[in-house]
Amino acid sequence: MRKGALLLVTGEVKRYRFSKEIQHPEVEVLAEPGAEGSAPALPKRIVPRYATPEGVHPRALRRAVAQAVAEYADLVTGRLPEALAAKRKLPSPADALRALHAPEPDDDLEALAASATPAHERLILEELYLLELGLALRRDEKRRAPGIAMRADGPRLRTALRELPFARGPRARPSDEPAARGRRRQR
């Protein structure tokens, strides 16, 4: 980068003492000094921000995500019922991924920042639908699972039932014996 180069500097602006600064700016060279012709038009684009893992540069992560979306977004299939997606006028899963990871310059920034776009809604509803489906499958699996079968007859069972310190059976009444001995009942 030489003196006089045209740069695009992006990053989060924060207050520092009596001025503002960009911490960890991302710098992109748009034109070197002495380049022929007029200055290039600044690219108008929305740059997605991702939470980056330690040691991963944000630009490298954006490139990897952009490449993954470009190559694999069309392979993503939605599970949300089409009637619901059509009723709510939601994009396909592939279009939703493209809209969020490569937004158009004229997209609504406030809606994107608030996660309030149809693309956000599609992916949120997909996730909730799959979660509900998984919970229903787990509940059904537990309901169908057989319990542990035990024989409920024999002399050992009769002995064990006789030794219980409380009454049992449909007509049994709570015993007043613990209260009579001055102890609290366990509940």
C-alpha positions in Angstrom: 0.0 0.0 0.0 1.5 3.3 -1.1 0.8 6.9 -0.3 -2.1 8.2 -2.4 -3.8 4.8 -2.7 -7.6 4.8 -2.6 -8.7 2.6 0.3 -11.9 1.2 1.6 -11.7 0.9 5.4 -14.4 -0.9 7.4 -14.9 -1.8 11.0 -16.7 -0.9 14.1 -16.4 2.7 15.1 -15.9 3.2 18.9 -15.3 6.3 21.1 -11.8 6.7 22.5 -11.3 9.6 24.8 -12.5 12.6 22.8 -12.5 11.1 19.4 -13.7 8.1 17.4 -11.6 5.2 16.1 -12.0 2.0 14.2 -10.6 -0.9 16.2 -9.1 -3.7 14.1 -10.0 -2.0 10.8 -10.3 -4.0 7.6 -8.5 -2.3 4.7 -9.1 -3.0 1.1 -7.1 -1.2 -1.6 -9.4 0.0 -4.4 -6.8 1.8 -6.6 -3.1 2.3 -6.4 -1.7 5.8 -6.9 -1.0 6.8 -10.4 -3.6 4.4 -11.9 -4.9 5.5 -15.3 -8.3 7.0 -15.6 -10.6 8.5 -13.0 -11.0 7.2 -9.5 -13.1 4.1 -9.4 -16.6 4.2 -8.1 -16.8 3.0 -4.5 -18.5 -0.4 -4.4 -21.9 -0.2 -2.8 -22.4 -3.4 -0.8 -23.5 -4.7 2.5 -20.8 -6.7 4.3 -22.1 -9.4 6.6 -20.5 -9.5 10.1 -19.8 -12.9 11.7 -18.6 -13.8 15.2 -15.1 -15.0 14.4 -13.3 -17.8 16.3 -10.0 -16.9 17.9 -7.3 -16.6 15.2 -9.6 -16.5 12.2 -9.6 -13.2 10.3 -13.1 -11.8 9.5 -12.3 -11.4 5.8 -11.2 -15.1 5.6 -14.4 -16.2 7.3 -16.5 -14.1 5.0 -14.8 -15.6 1.9 -15.3 -19.1 3.2 -19.0 -18.5 3.9 -19.5 -16.8 0.5 -17.8 -19.7 -1.2 -19.9 -22.3 0.7 -23.1 -20.4 -0.1 -22.2 -20.1 -3.8 -21.4 -23.7 -4.1 -23.8 -25.5 -1.8 -26.9 -23.3 -1.2 -28.9 -25.0 -3.9 -28.3 -28.3 -2.2 -30.1 -27.2 1.0 -33.6 -28.7 1.1 -36.3 -27.2 3.3 -38.5 -29.3 5.6 -41.0 -26.5 6.3 -44.4 -27.4 4.7 -44.7 -25.6 1.4 -48.3 -24.4 2.2 -46.9 -22.5 5.2 -44.0 -21.0 3.2 -46.3 -19.9 0.4 -48.9 -18.4 2.8 -46.2 -16.4 4.5 -44.5 -15.6 1.2 -41.1 -17.0 2.3 -38.1 -17.5 0.0 -36.7 -21.0 -0.6 -34.0 -22.1 1.8 -31.3 -21.5 -0.9 -32.6 -18.0 -1.6 -32.8 -17.3 2.2 -29.2 -18.3 2.6 -28.1 -16.1 -0.3 -30.1 -13.1 1.0 -28.5 -13.3 4.4 -24.9 -14.1 3.5 -24.7 -11.9 0.3 -27.3 -9.2 0.8 -28.1 -6.8 -2.1 -27.0 -3.2 -1.8 -30.5 -1.9 -1.7 -31.7 -4.4 1.0 -33.2 -2.8 4.2 -30.2 -2.5 6.6 -32.5 -2.1 9.7 -34.5 -5.2 8.9 -31.2 -7.2 8.3 -29.8 -5.9 11.6 -33.0 -6.7 13.5 -33.2 -10.2 11.9 -36.6 -9.2 10.5 -36.4 -10.2 6.9 -38.4 -12.9 5.1 -35.1 -14.8 4.8 -34.6 -14.7 8.5 -38.2 -15.8 9.1 -37.7 -18.8 6.7 -34.6 -20.1 8.5 -36.1 -19.5 12.0 -39.3 -21.3 11.1 -37.2 -24.2 9.5 -35.3 -24.5 12.7 -38.3 -24.4 15.0 -40.2 -26.9 12.7 -37.3 -29.4 12.9 -37.0 -28.9 16.6 -40.7 -29.6 17.1 -40.5 -32.6 14.8 -37.5 -34.0 16.7 -39.3 -33.6 20.0 -42.4 -35.3 18.7 -40.3 -38.2 17.4 -38.6 -38.5 20.8 -41.9 -38.4 22.6 -43.3 -41.1 20.3 -40.2 -43.3 20.8 -40.5 -43.1 24.6 -44.2 -43.9 24.4 -43.6 -47.0 22.3 -40.6 -48.2 24.4 -41.6 -51.2 26.4 -41.3 -51.0 30.2 -39.3 -53.5 32.3 -41.5 -56.6 32.7 -41.6 -58.1 36.2 -43.6 -60.9 37.6 -46.0 -59.7 40.3 -46.7 -62.9 42.1 -45.0 -65.3 44.4 -44.2 -65.6 48.1 -41.4 -62.9 48.0 -43.8 -60.3 46.7 -46.4 -61.1 49.4 -43.7 -60.9 52.0 -42.4 -57.5 50.7 -46.0 -56.1 50.6 -46.6 -57.2 54.1 -43.4 -55.4 55.3 -44.3 -52.0 53.8 -44.8 -49.4 56.5 -47.9 -48.0 54.8 -51.3 -49.2 53.6 -51.7 -50.0 50.0 -54.4 -50.8 47.5 -57.4 -48.7 46.2 -59.3 -48.7 49.6 -56.2 -48.0 51.7 -56.3 -44.9 53.9 -53.3 -42.9 55.0 -51.9 -44.1 58.3 -52.1 -41.7 61.2 -49.4 -43.7 63.0 -46.4 -41.2 62.1 -48.4 -38.3 63.4 -49.4 -40.2 66.5 -45.7 -40.7 67.2 -45.0 -37.0 66.9 -43.1 -37.1 63.6 -43.8 -35.1 60.5 -45.0 -37.0 57.5 -42.7 -37.2 54.6 -44.2 -35.9 51.3 
